[in-house]
Amino acid sequence: MHGDGLGRLHPGKVFLTIDEIKNGISSYQIFDVRYDLRNKEYGINQYNKGHVARATFVDLDRHLSGPVVECSKARHPMPDPHEFVEWCKSKGIGHFKPVLCYDDECGAMGACRMWWMLNALGVEAYVMTCGLKAYEAAGLPVESTPYDKNQSTSYWPYATEFKRLLKIKDIPPCAHMVDTRPALRFNTTVRPYGPDDIPGHIEGAVNLPYDVNILLVNRHEKRLRPNDECRSNTLKLLQGMWGGGEPNISHCVFYCGSGVTAAFSIAVAYHVGLGEPYLYAGSWSEYADTFNFTLARRIIKEHGLLISMVSSSLPYNMKATLNNVTLVVDGVVVNNPDEELKQALVHLHIGEKAHVTFKSQRQAVIEAHPRIDT
C-alpha cells in the first residue's frame, strides 16, 4: 500500500513496459539511475545528453551507497537507512507519486538497486523494462535540461530500516546462496575477471547470472525477457532450492559483486511470483576481502597458483598462447618458459598483466604482449 492508504498502481509488479506507462507517465516520479562501474561519469554524462522528461539523476555511488570503509572492500555498501530516508524526503519520494526508475540495462545497473532500497522500506516503486532509446522511440517526451524540481517533504509513513537485508555475520551457514554474477566470474578458479580481486564464489553457491533474463535487441538496446522466460530461466537454474509445492525462493540469499545486479535478480524473482529473496549487499567484494587469506591459500593448494590482475581484465581478447604473445616475466622477455610459467599463461588473455603466486612459493609478474611478427 501507499503510505497514504491508496492501493498500488500495479500490485505484485516491479517491471513496467512502455505500453503500461505511456498513457500515464505523469503519474510517476521518475529517476534516471544509469551507471557504469568502469566509468563513474557515464551516468551523469548520458543524463545530460538526454533523459526521460522530469527525470532526476541519481548517482549510485553517492545516493544509493554508503562510504567504502577500510575494514571492508564492499564496493557498494548499503547507506545508513536513516541517511537514505532523509535523502528520499529531500526529493519528495513516497509522498506525491509512486517512483519509476530506469537505466540502460533493464534495471540491472542501478534502477533495481534503487527499487530494492525503496521497496525494502515500503515505498511504492517500479522499474522500466527498457532504456531511453525504446522510450524515445515510442514518442514519449525526452529532454536534456537537468530536472530537480521535486518538492521536499517531512512526510514519511514508511520503515526506517531495510527489510530482508543481511550482513555477513547474519547469514546462516546452511543458507542457500545464489550468485548473480556472470558465469565467467562465478566459475573462474585461479584468476579473477571484471572488478573482482579474488576468483571463485562463496562455497556452495549456485549461479544465476543476471543477464540470462536480459534480451539484447541490438548494440544499443536491451530489454527484459518476457515474464514466462524469466520465470523459466530462474527455476531451471535454481531447481531443488525449495521443498514440495509451489516454487518459492524467498529463503535464498542473493549476492553478486557488490549488491547491484543481485537487486535486479531479486526484482525479477519477485516480479514473476517466485518470492522475495534476501540480499547480502556486501556480496563477493566484501566476502573475498574478509576471507582473502583463507581463499588465497585454498586456491593455491587446490590449483597450484593464484593470479592477481595488475592490468584490467580483457576477457574479450583471445586467450594467450606462446604462439600469439611475447611473454615478459619480471620485465624480461622469456622465450622458453618453464612449466610453471606455461601453467600461468594459459589463464591470461592477450594484453593482460598479472602477479602470480605459485605453490612452490615463487612469485612473478607476467605480461602477455601481443606478438608482432617481423
Secondary structure as a PSIPRED ss2 file (coil, helix, strand):
# PSIPRED VFORMAT (PSIPRED V4.0)

   1 M C   1.000  0.000  0.000
   2 H C   1.000  0.000  0.000
   3 G C   1.000  0.000  0.000
   4 D C   1.000  0.000  0.000
   5 G C   1.000  0.000  0.000
   6 L C   1.000  0.000  0.000
   7 G C   1.000  0.000  0.000
   8 R C   1.000  0.000  0.000
   9 L C   1.000  0.000  0.000
  10 H C   1.000  0.000  0.000
  11 P C   1.000  0.000  0.000
  12 G C   1.000  0.000  0.000
  13 K C   1.000  0.000  0.000
  14 V C   1.000  0.000  0.000
  15 F E   0.000  0.000  1.000
  16 L E   0.000  0.000  1.000
  17 T C   1.000  0.000  0.000
  18 I H   0.000  1.000  0.000
  19 D H   0.000  1.000  0.000
  20 E H   0.000  1.000  0.000
  21 I H   0.000  1.000  0.000
  22 K C   1.000  0.000  0.000
  23 N C   1.000  0.000  0.000
  24 G C   1.000  0.000  0.000
  25 I H   0.000  1.000  0.000
  26 S H   0.000  1.000  0.000
  27 S H   0.000  1.000  0.000
  28 Y C   1.000  0.000  0.000
  29 Q E   0.000  0.000  1.000
  30 I E   0.000  0.000  1.000
  31 F E   0.000  0.000  1.000
  32 D E   0.000  0.000  1.000
  33 V C   1.000  0.000  0.000
  34 R C   1.000  0.000  0.000
  35 Y C   1.000  0.000  0.000
  36 D C   1.000  0.000  0.000
  37 L C   1.000  0.000  0.000
  38 R C   1.000  0.000  0.000
  39 N C   1.000  0.000  0.000
  40 K C   1.000  0.000  0.000
  41 E C   1.000  0.000  0.000
  42 Y H   0.000  1.000  0.000
  43 G H   0.000  1.000  0.000
  44 I H   0.000  1.000  0.000
  45 N H   0.000  1.000  0.000
  46 Q H   0.000  1.000  0.000
  47 Y H   0.000  1.000  0.000
  48 N H   0.000  1.000  0.000
  49 K H   0.000  1.000  0.000
  50 G C   1.000  0.000  0.000
  51 H E   0.000  0.000  1.000
  52 V E   0.000  0.000  1.000
  53 A C   1.000  0.000  0.000
  54 R C   1.000  0.000  0.000
  55 A C   1.000  0.000  0.000
  56 T E   0.000  0.000  1.000
  57 F E   0.000  0.000  1.000
  58 V C   1.000  0.000  0.000
  59 D C   1.000  0.000  0.000
  60 L H   0.000  1.000  0.000
  61 D H   0.000  1.000  0.000
  62 R H   0.000  1.000  0.000
  63 H H   0.000  1.000  0.000
  64 L C   1.000  0.000  0.000
  65 S C   1.000  0.000  0.000
  66 G C   1.000  0.000  0.000
  67 P C   1.000  0.000  0.000
  68 V C   1.000  0.000  0.000
  69 V C   1.000  0.000  0.000
  70 E C   1.000  0.000  0.000
  71 C C   1.000  0.000  0.000
  72 S C   1.000  0.000  0.000
  73 K C   1.000  0.000  0.000
  74 A C   1.000  0.000  0.000
  75 R C   1.000  0.000  0.000
  76 H C   1.000  0.000  0.000
  77 P C   1.000  0.000  0.000
  78 M C   1.000  0.000  0.000
  79 P C   1.000  0.000  0.000
  80 D C   1.000  0.000  0.000
  81 P H   0.000  1.000  0.000
  82 H H   0.000  1.000  0.000
  83 E H   0.000  1.000  0.000
  84 F H   0.000  1.000  0.000
  85 V H   0.000  1.000  0.000
  86 E H   0.000  1.000  0.000
  87 W H   0.000  1.000  0.000
  88 C H   0.000  1.000  0.000
  89 K H   0.000  1.000  0.000
  90 S H   0.000  1.000  0.000
  91 K C   1.000  0.000  0.000
  92 G C   1.000  0.000  0.000
  93 I C   1.000  0.000  0.000
  94 G C   1.000  0.000  0.000
  95 H C   1.000  0.000  0.000
  96 F C   1.000  0.000  0.000
  97 K C   1.000  0.000  0.000
  98 P C   1.000  0.000  0.000
  99 V E   0.000  0.000  1.000
 100 L E   0.000  0.000  1.000
 101 C E   0.000  0.000  1.000
 102 Y E   0.000  0.000  1.000
 103 D C   1.000  0.000  0.000
 104 D C   1.000  0.000  0.000
 105 E C   1.000  0.000  0.000
 106 C C   1.000  0.000  0.000
 107 G C   1.000  0.000  0.000
 108 A C   1.000  0.000  0.000
 109 M C   1.000  0.000  0.000
 110 G C   1.000  0.000  0.000
 111 A H   0.000  1.000  0.000
 112 C H   0.000  1.000  0.000
 113 R H   0.000  1.000  0.000
 114 M H   0.000  1.000  0.000
 115 W H   0.000  1.000  0.000
 116 W H   0.000  1.000  0.000
 117 M H   0.000  1.000  0.000
 118 L H   0.000  1.000  0.000
 119 N H   0.000  1.000  0.000
 120 A C   1.000  0.000  0.000
 121 L C   1.000  0.000  0.000
 122 G C   1.000  0.000  0.000
 123 V C   1.000  0.000  0.000
 124 E C   1.000  0.000  0.000
 125 A E   0.000  0.000  1.000
 126 Y E   0.000  0.000  1.000
 127 V E   0.000  0.000  1.000
 128 M E   0.000  0.000  1.000
 129 T C   1.000  0.000  0.000
 130 C C   1.000  0.000  0.000
 131 G C   1.000  0.000  0.000
 132 L H   0.000  1.000  0.000
 133 K H   0.000  1.000  0.000
 134 A H   0.000  1.000  0.000
 135 Y H   0.000  1.000  0.000
 136 E H   0.000  1.000  0.000
 137 A H   0.000  1.000  0.000
 138 A C   1.000  0.000  0.000
 139 G C   1.000  0.000  0.000
 140 L C   1.000  0.000  0.000
 141 P C   1.000  0.000  0.000
 142 V E   0.000  0.000  1.000
 143 E E   0.000  0.000  1.000
 144 S C   1.000  0.000  0.000
 145 T C   1.000  0.000  0.000
 146 P C   1.000  0.000  0.000
 147 Y C   1.000  0.000  0.000
 148 D C   1.000  0.000  0.000
 149 K C   1.000  0.000  0.000
 150 N C   1.000  0.000  0.000
 151 Q C   1.000  0.000  0.000
 152 S C   1.000  0.000  0.000
 153 T C   1.000  0.000  0.000
 154 S C   1.000  0.000  0.000
 155 Y C   1.000  0.000  0.000
 156 W C   1.000  0.000  0.000
 157 P C   1.000  0.000  0.000
 158 Y C   1.000  0.000  0.000
 159 A C   1.000  0.000  0.000
 160 T C   1.000  0.000  0.000
 161 E C   1.000  0.000  0.000
 162 F C   1.000  0.000  0.000
 163 K C   1.000  0.000  0.000
 164 R C   1.000  0.000  0.000
 165 L E   0.000  0.000  1.000
 166 L E   0.000  0.000  1.000
 167 K C   1.000  0.000  0.000
 168 I H   0.000  1.000  0.000
 169 K H   0.000  1.000  0.000
 170 D H   0.000  1.000  0.000
 171 I C   1.000  0.000  0.000
 172 P C   1.000  0.000  0.000
 173 P C   1.000  0.000  0.000
 174 C C   1.000  0.000  0.000
 175 A C   1.000  0.000  0.000
 176 H C   1.000  0.000  0.000
 177 M E   0.000  0.000  1.000
 178 V E   0.000  0.000  1.000
 179 D E   0.000  0.000  1.000
 180 T C   1.000  0.000  0.000
 181 R C   1.000  0.000  0.000
 182 P C   1.000  0.000  0.000
 183 A H   0.000  1.000  0.000
 184 L H   0.000  1.000  0.000
 185 R H   0.000  1.000  0.000
 186 F H   0.000  1.000  0.000
 187 N H   0.000  1.000  0.000
 188 T C   1.000  0.000  0.000
 189 T C   1.000  0.000  0.000
 190 V C   1.000  0.000  0.000
 191 R C   1.000  0.000  0.000
 192 P C   1.000  0.000  0.000
 193 Y C   1.000  0.000  0.000
 194 G C   1.000  0.000  0.000
 195 P C   1.000  0.000  0.000
 196 D C   1.000  0.000  0.000
 197 D C   1.000  0.000  0.000
 198 I C   1.000  0.000  0.000
 199 P C   1.000  0.000  0.000
 200 G C   1.000  0.000  0.000
 201 H C   1.000  0.000  0.000
 202 I C   1.000  0.000  0.000
 203 E C   1.000  0.000  0.000
 204 G C   1.000  0.000  0.000
 205 A C   1.000  0.000  0.000
 206 V E   0.000  0.000  1.000
 207 N E   0.000  0.000  1.000
 208 L C   1.000  0.000  0.000
 209 P C   1.000  0.000  0.000
 210 Y H   0.000  1.000  0.000
 211 D H   0.000  1.000  0.000
 212 V H   0.000  1.000  0.000
 213 N H   0.000  1.000  0.000
 214 I E   0.000  0.000  1.000
 215 L E   0.000  0.000  1.000
 216 L E   0.000  0.000  1.000
 217 V E   0.000  0.000  1.000
 218 N E   0.000  0.000  1.000
 219 R C   1.000  0.000  0.000
 220 H C   1.000  0.000  0.000
 221 E E   0.000  0.000  1.000
 222 K E   0.000  0.000  1.000
 223 R E   0.000  0.000  1.000
 224 L E   0.000  0.000  1.000
 225 R C   1.000  0.000  0.000
 226 P C   1.000  0.000  0.000
 227 N H   0.000  1.000  0.000
 228 D H   0.000  1.000  0.000
 229 E H   0.000  1.000  0.000
 230 C H   0.000  1.000  0.000
 231 R H   0.000  1.000  0.000
 232 S H   0.000  1.000  0.000
 233 N H   0.000  1.000  0.000
 234 T H   0.000  1.000  0.000
 235 L H   0.000  1.000  0.000
 236 K H   0.000  1.000  0.000
 237 L H   0.000  1.000  0.000
 238 L C   1.000  0.000  0.000
 239 Q C   1.000  0.000  0.000
 240 G C   1.000  0.000  0.000
 241 M C   1.000  0.000  0.000
 242 W C   1.000  0.000  0.000
 243 G C   1.000  0.000  0.000
 244 G C   1.000  0.000  0.000
 245 G C   1.000  0.000  0.000
 246 E C   1.000  0.000  0.000
 247 P C   1.000  0.000  0.000
 248 N C   1.000  0.000  0.000
 249 I C   1.000  0.000  0.000
 250 S C   1.000  0.000  0.000
 251 H C   1.000  0.000  0.000
 252 C C   1.000  0.000  0.000
 253 V E   0.000  0.000  1.000
 254 F E   0.000  0.000  1.000
 255 Y E   0.000  0.000  1.000
 256 C C   1.000  0.000  0.000
 257 G C   1.000  0.000  0.000
 258 S C   1.000  0.000  0.000
 259 G C   1.000  0.000  0.000
 260 V C   1.000  0.000  0.000
 261 T H   0.000  1.000  0.000
 262 A H   0.000  1.000  0.000
 263 A H   0.000  1.000  0.000
 264 F H   0.000  1.000  0.000
 265 S H   0.000  1.000  0.000
 266 I H   0.000  1.000  0.000
 267 A H   0.000  1.000  0.000
 268 V H   0.000  1.000  0.000
 269 A H   0.000  1.000  0.000
 270 Y H   0.000  1.000  0.000
 271 H H   0.000  1.000  0.000
 272 V C   1.000  0.000  0.000
 273 G C   1.000  0.000  0.000
 274 L C   1.000  0.000  0.000
 275 G C   1.000  0.000  0.000
 276 E C   1.000  0.000  0.000
 277 P C   1.000  0.000  0.000
 278 Y E   0.000  0.000  1.000
 279 L E   0.000  0.000  1.000
 280 Y E   0.000  0.000  1.000
 281 A C   1.000  0.000  0.000
 282 G C   1.000  0.000  0.000
 283 S H   0.000  1.000  0.000
 284 W H   0.000  1.000  0.000
 285 S H   0.000  1.000  0.000
 286 E H   0.000  1.000  0.000
 287 Y H   0.000  1.000  0.000
 288 A H   0.000  1.000  0.000
 289 D H   0.000  1.000  0.000
 290 T H   0.000  1.000  0.000
 291 F C   1.000  0.000  0.000
 292 N H   0.000  1.000  0.000
 293 F H   0.000  1.000  0.000
 294 T H   0.000  1.000  0.000
 295 L H   0.000  1.000  0.000
 296 A H   0.000  1.000  0.000
 297 R H   0.000  1.000  0.000
 298 R H   0.000  1.000  0.000
 299 I H   0.000  1.000  0.000
 300 I H   0.000  1.000  0.000
 301 K H   0.000  1.000  0.000
 302 E H   0.000  1.000  0.000
 303 H H   0.000  1.000  0.000
 304 G C   1.000  0.000  0.000
 305 L E   0.000  0.000  1.000
 306 L E   0.000  0.000  1.000
 307 I E   0.000  0.000  1.000
 308 S E   0.000  0.000  1.000
 309 M E   0.000  0.000  1.000
 310 V C   1.000  0.000  0.000
 311 S C   1.000  0.000  0.000
 312 S C   1.000  0.000  0.000
 313 S C   1.000  0.000  0.000
 314 L C   1.000  0.000  0.000
 315 P C   1.000  0.000  0.000
 316 Y C   1.000  0.000  0.000
 317 N C   1.000  0.000  0.000
 318 M C   1.000  0.000  0.000
 319 K E   0.000  0.000  1.000
 320 A C   1.000  0.000  0.000
 321 T C   1.000  0.000  0.000
 322 L C   1.000  0.000  0.000
 323 N C   1.000  0.000  0.000
 324 N C   1.000  0.000  0.000
 325 V E   0.000  0.000  1.000
 326 T E   0.000  0.000  1.000
 327 L E   0.000  0.000  1.000
 328 V E   0.000  0.000  1.000
 329 V E   0.000  0.000  1.000
 330 D C   1.000  0.000  0.000
 331 G C   1.000  0.000  0.000
 332 V E   0.000  0.000  1.000
 333 V E   0.000  0.000  1.000
 334 V C   1.000  0.000  0.000
 335 N C   1.000  0.000  0.000
 336 N C   1.000  0.000  0.000
 337 P C   1.000  0.000  0.000
 338 D C   1.000  0.000  0.000
 339 E H   0.000  1.000  0.000
 340 E H   0.000  1.000  0.000
 341 L H   0.000  1.000  0.000
 342 K H   0.000  1.000  0.000
 343 Q H   0.000  1.000  0.000
 344 A H   0.000  1.000  0.000
 345 L H   0.000  1.000  0.000
 346 V C   1.000  0.000  0.000
 347 H C   1.000  0.000  0.000
 348 L C   1.000  0.000  0.000
 349 H E   0.000  0.000  1.000
 350 I C   1.000  0.000  0.000
 351 G C   1.000  0.000  0.000
 352 E C   1.000  0.000  0.000
 353 K E   0.000  0.000  1.000
 354 A E   0.000  0.000  1.000
 355 H E   0.000  0.000  1.000
 356 V E   0.000  0.000  1.000
 357 T E   0.000  0.000  1.000
 358 F E   0.000  0.000  1.000
 359 K C   1.000  0.000  0.000
 360 S C   1.000  0.000  0.000
 361 Q C   1.000  0.000  0.000
 362 R C   1.000  0.000  0.000
 363 Q E   0.000  0.000  1.000
 364 A E   0.000  0.000  1.000
 365 V E   0.000  0.000  1.000
 366 I E   0.000  0.000  1.000
 367 E E   0.000  0.000  1.000
 368 A E   0.000  0.000  1.000
 369 H E   0.000  0.000  1.000
 370 P E   0.000  0.000  1.000
 371 R C   1.000  0.000  0.000
 372 I C   1.000  0.000  0.000
 373 D C   1.000  0.000  0.000
 374 T C   1.000  0.000  0.000
